[in-house]
Amino acid sequence: MYLNDGFSGGGPDGPLCKACKQPILKGQPVTRVEFNGEQHDMSGAYHRACSKPYDSLARALNMLNRPYR
C-alpha cells in the first residue's frame, strides 16, 4: 500500500478536519467554514463539533472585512 493512495486502516479516508486533523468519514456531520481575507489556510471542512469556535470566529472576521457602505 502506498502512503499517498488515500487508504489507511483498510478503508478510504475522507478529507481531514482542519481542527482535529482526523479524517471526516462518510456520514459524519460536516461544516464548511470560509474565512475571507488572509486566513485562507483555515478555510475548509470541519467536524460539526470541531467547527463551532472557528465558525464564530470566521463570521466575526468576515463582518470586519466587509467594505463599509
C-alpha positions, -999 to +999 in steps of 0.1 A: +000+000+000+014+034-009+013+062+016-005+086-007-032+064-022-059+077+001-063+045+021-055+039+057-066+011+081-083-008+054-108+018+042-108+051+024-102+082+045-122+113+039-109+149+040-091+159+072-108+181+097-089+214+099-092+215+137-085+180+150-067+167+119-088+134+119-105+121+088-141+131+082-157+098+074-188+093+053-219+100+072-203+123+098-218+158+101-195+183+084-195+221+085-176+241+058-160+272+073-150+300+050-126+327+061-124+357+038-092+378+036-058+364+047-070+333+067-075+310+036-054+283+052-081+280+080-110+276+055-122+241+049-142+212+062-145+207+099-164+181+120-195+198+132-184+197+169-149+210+160-163+238+138-182+258+164-154+282+176-139+285+141-174+293+126-180+320+152-145+335+145-150+333+108-183+352+110-168+379+131-137+384+110-157+383+077-180+410+091-150+431+099-135+426+064-167+438+046-164+471+029-184+499+045-214+513+026 
